[in-house]
Amino acid sequence: MKIQEEKQQQNNLNNNVTVHLQLATVALGDTFCMMITANKSLEDLQNSNEDEIDDGRINEKSDSSTSDKQFSILHTIEYISLELHHAITGKYKFGIPVLSPRCKCDCVGGETICSVEKYQYRNCSNNNGGTSSICYRTHRGGQANTGCLTSGKAEIYITPYKDWTFQAIRLKQPNTVVVLRYKIFERKMPSKGVHWTNTFDEILRIPLNKGTTKFELNAVSQELHNQITGSNSQHKIEINAVGGRPHRQIEPGMYFYQIINDSPPQLREGVPLNGPGENSLEKFGWLRLDEKSGGWIVRKGLEKITQAQHIRVDDCKAQRYRTTFNVEQFVLKNGGNLGEESQIEELINFDLGTLVNDETWVNSIKIGDREAIVEHAEGAALTLTIRTETKPNVVRHISKFSNFTGTIVLDKESNRYLNLTFYNARGTLIG
C-alpha cells in the first residue's frame, strides 16, 4: 500500500490535506477499513497512529479531554462479488421432437389406399385434434415387391418429448461489474465509553468495461454532516477502481435451459443449437413453440421432414417395414401401422450437453428477459486508489501463511489433481 500526501494549504488541520492511497491487489471477499478523524492536527494524527492501530484493529480510546469539534468516522469497503452481465440478443422456445411414423403398404390389385394426391407432401396436423403435435403425410412409391408389388403411405406425428419445454438464448460478450459493500460507522461517546453506530450501508455496482471507474463516497448522517460542514471540513472520498476480466467466463454463443416452474434455470452448453434464424434438422431447436398460436411448428417442415424420412418395406403383405430419419436430437417412437395397435417402443437420440452451473468458477446464474448475470466464484484482481480530504488510518489484513504441503493425485481416468494444505493461513487464495 502506498500513501501520498498533497498539502493544499499552509494549515495544520488534516481537512486541508489530500491523501492518495493506492492499495495492493484486492481479492474477492477482502474488506478494508479507514478511520477518519476530522479537525485533528497532522501532528496529533502521526503521534496517535501507532496507538490506534494494533494487530489489524483500530483502538479508539475514550478521552474526556477530546475536543467536541473532532469527529471520528469509520469507512469499510468489502469486495462482495464479481458479476458478468451478458446481453440476450435472441431467444426462442423449443422441445425435443418425438417422431411417430405410422405407415400402410398397398398391394396392387387391392383397395387403393395410397393416393399420391392425398399423401404426397400433405399436412395432416388439423386432423389430429389439437395444437400439441404436428402431422405430415408422405407417399413412397417403388418399394420392394416382397409379398406383392407395392406402394406405401405414411403419417408422421411430431410431439414434444414428455412435454418438456426449453428456452434457447443467444449471449453476447459480458459487461464486467464489481459489487462492493460500503458501510459507515460513526463514533458515539455515551457515558459508558466509546460506541460505534452503523449509519450507512449500501451495495455499489461498479462497471469495469473501460478498465477504470471513478466514483465518490460522501454519505454520512445528516447530523454529522451538519457538524462537519459547520466546522468548514470537507468530508469526501474519491475512489478509482481498476480491474480486468476473469480468466474463465462464458463465451458468446447459444445456450439453453429447461423451463421448470419454481425452479431456477440450469444453463446448458456443449451441443449444436440452432440460432434464432437457423432451422437445421441436425441441431437442437428445430421443433419450436410458436409464441403467437401456442402450438408447435417446424419451419419448412413439410418439405424437410418428408425428405428426411427413409422407408424400406420388408413384407408389404405382412405390413412389415423399417423407417429411419436423417435428423439429429430426436426420439423415434414406434406408433404402429395405420389402423392397427402395436407395442410402443422409443429410441432416444438426443444429448442435453453439460451444465454451466456445475463449473467450479460459477457461483450462480440469474437469467432475465434481457440479460443473463453470472456471479463469478473466483473473481478477478481489483486495485483501488483512494483519495481523501483527510488523513485516514487504514487497516487491512494481508493474506499470509507459514508453510504448505502439496500432493498430486492421479485418478483411474488419468485426471490429475493438486491437493494443497496451508498452515497458519489467513486471507484469500488467488489461483
C-alpha positions in Angstrom: 0.0 0.0 0.0 1.3 3.4 -0.9 0.3 6.7 0.7 1.0 10.0 -0.9 0.1 13.4 0.7 -0.5 16.7 -1.1 -0.6 19.8 1.1 -3.1 22.2 -0.4 -2.8 25.0 2.2 -0.4 26.0 4.9 -2.6 24.7 7.7 -2.1 22.0 10.2 -5.6 20.6 10.1 -6.0 17.4 8.2 -9.1 18.5 6.3 -6.7 20.7 4.2 -4.6 17.7 3.2 -5.3 15.5 0.2 -4.2 11.9 0.7 -3.9 9.3 -2.1 -3.9 5.6 -1.0 -3.1 3.0 -3.6 -4.0 -0.4 -2.2 -2.4 -3.6 -3.5 -4.4 -6.3 -5.2 -7.8 -6.7 -3.5 -9.2 -10.2 -3.8 -12.8 -11.4 -3.7 -14.0 -11.4 -0.1 -11.5 -8.9 1.2 -12.5 -6.0 3.4 -10.5 -2.9 4.4 -11.3 -0.1 6.8 -10.4 3.6 7.0 -10.9 5.7 10.1 -11.0 9.4 9.5 -10.8 11.9 12.4 -11.9 15.4 11.2 -10.4 18.6 12.7 -7.4 16.8 14.2 -3.9 18.1 13.5 -1.5 16.1 11.5 0.9 16.1 14.4 -1.7 14.6 16.6 -2.6 12.0 14.0 1.0 11.0 13.5 1.5 10.6 17.2 -1.7 8.6 17.6 -1.4 6.3 14.6 0.7 3.6 16.5 -1.6 3.6 19.5 -4.8 3.4 17.5 -3.8 0.6 15.2 -2.7 -2.7 16.8 -2.6 -6.0 15.0 -5.3 -5.3 12.5 -7.6 -3.5 15.0 -8.5 0.2 15.4 -8.3 1.1 19.1 -10.4 4.2 19.8 -9.7 5.5 23.3 -12.3 7.4 25.3 -10.8 10.7 26.2 -12.9 13.3 28.0 -10.4 15.9 27.0 -11.0 15.4 23.3 -12.4 18.4 21.6 -16.1 18.4 20.7 -15.1 19.5 17.2 -13.2 16.3 16.5 -15.3 13.6 14.8 -14.3 10.0 14.0 -15.8 8.1 11.1 -15.0 4.5 10.1 -15.4 3.6 6.5 -15.4 -0.1 5.4 -15.4 -1.4 1.8 -16.0 -5.1 1.1 -15.3 -6.8 -2.2 -18.5 -8.9 -2.3 -18.7 -10.4 -5.8 -17.8 -10.2 -9.5 -20.7 -10.3 -12.0 -20.6 -10.9 -15.7 -23.7 -9.3 -17.4 -24.4 -11.0 -20.8 -26.9 -9.3 -23.0 -29.5 -11.6 -24.6 -29.8 -10.8 -28.3 -32.1 -13.6 -29.4 -34.2 -16.3 -27.9 -36.9 -18.9 -28.7 -38.6 -21.9 -27.0 -38.2 -25.4 -28.3 -38.9 -29.0 -27.5 -37.3 -32.4 -28.1 -39.2 -33.9 -31.1 -40.8 -37.3 -30.8 -41.3 -38.8 -34.3 -44.1 -41.3 -34.6 -44.4 -42.7 -38.1 -47.5 -44.8 -39.0 -47.4 -46.4 -42.4 -49.6 -48.6 -44.6 -48.5 -50.7 -47.5 -50.7 -51.1 -50.6 -50.7 -54.2 -52.8 -51.5 -53.7 -56.5 -55.0 -55.0 -57.4 -56.4 -54.4 -53.9 -58.1 -51.5 -52.4 -56.5 -48.2 -53.4 -55.3 -46.6 -50.2 -52.1 -44.9 -51.4 -53.4 -41.9 -53.4 -50.5 -39.6 -54.4 -52.8 -36.6 -54.4 -53.7 -37.2 -50.7 -50.4 -38.3 -49.3 -47.6 -36.6 -51.2 -46.4 -33.5 -49.2 -49.6 -33.1 -47.2 -50.2 -31.6 -43.8 -52.5 -33.6 -41.5 -52.0 -31.6 -38.4 -55.5 -30.2 -38.4 -56.9 -33.8 -38.3 -55.1 -34.6 -35.1 -57.4 -32.5 -32.9 -55.1 -30.2 -31.1 -52.0 -28.0 -31.1 -49.7 -30.3 -29.1 -48.5 -32.2 -32.2 -47.6 -31.8 -35.9 -48.6 -34.3 -38.6 -47.2 -34.7 -42.1 -48.3 -37.3 -44.8 -45.8 -38.8 -47.2 -46.1 -41.2 -50.2 -43.4 -43.7 -51.0 -43.6 -45.4 -54.4 -41.4 -48.1 -55.9 -41.0 -50.2 -52.7 -39.8 -53.8 -52.6 -42.3 -56.3 -54.1 -41.9 -58.8 -51.3 -45.4 -60.3 -50.9 -46.8 -58.1 -53.8 -45.9 -55.1 -55.9 -46.3 -52.2 -53.6 -46.6 -48.5 -52.9 -47.0 -47.1 -49.4 -48.3 -44.2 -47.4 -47.2 -42.8 -44.1 -48.3 -40.3 -41.5 -45.6 -38.8 -39.3 -46.7 -37.3 -36.0 -44.3 -35.0 -34.1 -44.8 -34.2 -30.5 -42.6 -32.7 -27.7 -40.9 -35.4 -25.6 -42.5 -35.6 -22.1 -44.0 -32.1 -22.8 -40.6 -30.7 -21.9 -40.0 -27.1 -23.0 -36.6 -25.5 -23.3 -35.6 -21.8 -23.7 -32.7 -21.1 -26.1 -30.8 -17.8 -25.6 -28.0 -16.1 -27.5 -25.5 -14.3 -25.3 -23.0 -11.6 -26.2 -19.7 -10.6 -24.7 -20.2 -9.8 -21.0 -20.0 -6.5 -19.1 -17.8 -6.9 -16.0 -19.3 -5.5 -12.8 -17.7 -5.4 -9.4 -20.0 -5.5 -6.4 -18.8 -3.7 -3.3 -20.5 -3.1 0.1 -19.8 0.3 1.6 -20.5 1.0 5.3 -20.0 4.0 7.5 -19.7 3.8 11.3 -19.8 6.9 13.4 -18.3 7.2 16.8 -20.6 7.9 19.7 -19.5 9.0 23.2 -22.0 7.7 25.7 -21.4 7.8 29.4 -20.2 4.2 29.4 -17.5 4.7 26.8 -16.9 4.7 23.0 -19.7 3.2 20.9 -19.7 2.8 17.1 -23.0 3.0 15.2 -23.6 1.8 11.6 -25.2 4.9 9.9 -24.8 3.9 6.3 -24.9 0.6 4.4 -25.1 0.4 0.6 -24.3 -2.0 -2.2 -22.3 -0.5 -5.1 -22.1 -2.0 -8.5 -19.1 -0.6 -10.5 -18.7 -1.4 -14.2 -15.1 -2.1 -15.3 -15.6 -2.3 -19.1 -13.3 0.7 -19.7 -10.7 -0.7 -17.3 -11.0 2.1 -14.7 -14.0 3.7 -13.0 -14.1 6.7 -10.7 -16.8 7.3 -8.1 -17.3 9.3 -4.9 -18.4 8.2 -1.4 -19.7 11.1 0.7 -22.6 9.7 2.6 -22.9 10.4 6.3 -25.7 11.1 8.6 -27.4 14.5 8.4 -26.4 15.3 12.0 -22.7 14.6 11.5 -22.8 16.2 8.1 -24.1 19.4 9.6 -21.4 19.3 12.3 -18.6 18.8 9.8 -20.0 21.4 7.5 -20.2 23.8 10.3 -16.6 23.3 11.1 -15.6 24.0 7.5 -14.4 20.4 6.9 -14.7 18.6 3.5 -15.8 15.0 4.0 -15.4 13.3 0.7 -13.8 10.1 -0.6 -13.0 9.5 -4.2 -12.1 6.0 -5.4 -10.7 4.8 -8.7 -11.3 1.1 -9.4 -9.1 -0.7 -11.9 -9.6 -4.3 -12.9 -9.9 -6.7 -15.8 -12.0 -9.7 -16.8 -11.6 -13.1 -15.0 -9.6 -15.8 -16.7 -12.7 -18.0 -17.2 -16.1 -16.9 -18.4 -19.0 -17.9 -20.7 -18.1 -17.4 -24.3 -20.6 -15.7 -26.6 -23.0 -18.1 -28.4 -26.1 -20.2 -28.0 -27.2 -21.7 -24.7 -30.4 -23.3 -23.4 -32.2 -24.4 -20.2 -35.3 -26.3 -19.3 -38.3 -24.3 -18.2 -39.4 -25.7 -14.8 -41.9 -23.9 -12.6 -40.5 -22.6 -9.3 -37.0 -23.8 -10.2 -34.0 -21.6 -11.2 -32.6 -22.0 -14.7 -29.8 -24.5 -15.1 -27.9 -23.2 -18.2 -26.6 -25.9 -20.6 -24.0 -25.9 -23.3 -21.9 -28.4 -25.4 -24.4 -29.4 -28.1 -25.1 -27.9 -31.5 -28.0 -25.5 -31.1 -29.9 -23.6 -33.8 -29.6 -19.8 -33.7 -32.8 -17.7 -33.8 -32.6 -17.5 -37.6 -31.5 -21.1 -38.2 -33.5 -24.2 -38.8 -31.2 -27.2 -39.3 -32.5 -30.7 -38.5 -29.0 -31.7 -37.4 -29.1 -29.3 -34.4 -31.2 -28.8 -31.3 -34.1 -26.4 -31.6 -35.9 -27.4 -34.9 -39.2 -28.2 -33.1 -40.2 -24.7 -31.9 -43.1 -23.3 -29.9 -45.0 -20.6 -31.8 -45.4 -17.7 -29.3 -48.5 -16.3 -31.1 -50.5 -19.5 -31.6 -49.1 -21.5 -28.7 -48.6 -24.5 -31.0 -45.5 -26.4 -32.1 -44.0 -25.7 -35.6 -41.2 -26.9 -37.8 -40.1 -24.3 -40.3 -40.4 -25.7 -43.8 -41.2 -29.0 -42.0 -43.5 -30.4 -44.7 -40.5 -30.5 -47.2 -37.7 -31.2 -44.7 -39.4 -34.0 -42.8 -40.6 -35.7 -45.9 -37.1 -35.5 -47.5 -35.5 -36.7 -44.2 -37.7 -39.9 -44.0 -36.5 -43.1 -45.4 -38.6 -46.3 -45.6 -37.7 -49.8 -46.6 -40.5 -52.4 -46.9 -39.6 -55.9 -45.7 -43.0 -57.5 -46.5 -45.8 -55.4 -47.8 -48.5 -58.1 -47.4 -47.4 -58.7 -43.8 -47.1 -54.9 -43.2 -43.5 -55.1 -42.1 -41.3 -52.2 -42.8 -38.4 -50.1 -41.5 -38.3 -46.4 -41.2 -35.4 -44.0 -40.5 -34.9 -40.2 -40.4 -31.9 -38.2 -41.4 -32.3 -35.8 -38.4 -30.5 -35.3 -35.1 -31.6 -34.7 -31.5 -35.0 -36.5 -31.5 -36.8 -39.6 -30.2 -38.1 -42.2 -32.6 -41.3 -43.8 -31.4 -43.0 -46.9 -32.9 -46.6 -45.8 -33.3 -47.7 -49.0 -35.2 -49.3 -49.3 -38.6 -52.3 -47.2 -39.6 -55.4 -48.6 -38.1 -53.6 -51.2 -36.0 -52.2 -51.4 -32.5 -48.6 -52.5 -31.7 -46.2 -52.4 -28.8 -44.8 -48.9 -28.4 -41.0 -48.6 -28.4 -38.8 -45.5 -28.1 -35.3 -44.9 -29.5 -33.7 -41.9 -27.7 -31.2 -40.0 -29.8 -30.5 -36.7 -28.1 -27.9 -35.2 -25.8 -28.6 -32.4 -23.3 -24.9 -31.3 -23.1 -23.4 -30.2 -19.8 -24.5 -27.8 -17.1 -22.7 -24.4 -16.9 -23.8 -24.1 -13.3 -21.6 -27.1 -12.4 -18.4 -25.3 -13.4 -16.2 -24.6 -10.4 -15.8 -20.9 -11.3 -19.6 -20.3 -11.4 -21.3 -19.3 -8.2 -24.8 -18.6 -9.6 -26.6 -17.7 -12.8 -29.6 -15.4 -13.0 -31.5 -15.1 -16.3 -33.9 -12.3 -17.0 -35.7 -11.0 -20.1 -32.8 -9.1 -21.5 -29.6 -10.3 -19.8 -28.0 -13.2 -18.0 -26.0 -12.5 -14.9 -23.2 -14.9 -14.0 -21.8 -14.4 -10.5 -18.1 -15.5 -10.6 -16.8 -17.7 -7.8 -13.2 -16.8 -8.3 -13.3 -13.1 -9.0 -10.6 -11.0 -10.6 -7.8 -8.8 -9.3 -9.0 -5.3 -8.3 -6.9 -2.3 -7.5 -8.4 0.6 -5.6 -6.9 4.1 -5.5 -8.5 6.2 -2.7 -8.3 10.0 -2.5 -9.5 11.7 0.7 -9.6 15.2 2.1 -8.4 13.9 5.5 -5.6 11.7 6.5 -7.1 8.2 7.4 -5.9 5.3 9.4 -6.1 2.2 7.1 -6.5 -1.3 8.4 -6.2 -4.2 6.0 -5.4 -7.9 6.8 -2.7 -9.2 4.4 -3.0 -12.8 3.3 -0.2 -14.9 4.7 0.7 -18.5 5.7 3.7 -20.1 7.4 4.1 -23.3 5.3 2.3 -25.6 2.9 2.4 -29.1 1.5 1.2 -30.4 -1.8 0.3 -33.8 -3.3 -0.5 -34.7 -6.9 -3.3 -37.3 -7.2 -3.9 -39.4 -10.3 -7.4 -41.0 -10.5 -8.5 -44.0 -12.6 -9.5 -41.8 -15.5 -6.0 -40.2 -15.7 -7.2 -36.9 -14.2 -4.5 -35.1 -12.2 -5.5 -33.1 -9.0 -3.3 -31.0 -6.8 -4.1 -31.2 -3.1 -2.7 -28.3 -1.1 -2.6 -27.9 2.6 -1.8 -24.5 4.1 -0.6 -24.0 7.7 -1.3 -20.9 9.8 -3.1 -19.4 6.8 -5.1 -16.2 6.8 -6.7 -14.3 4.0 -7.7 -15.2 0.4 -6.0 -17.6 -2.0 -6.0 -16.5 -5.7 -5.3 -19.0 -8.4 
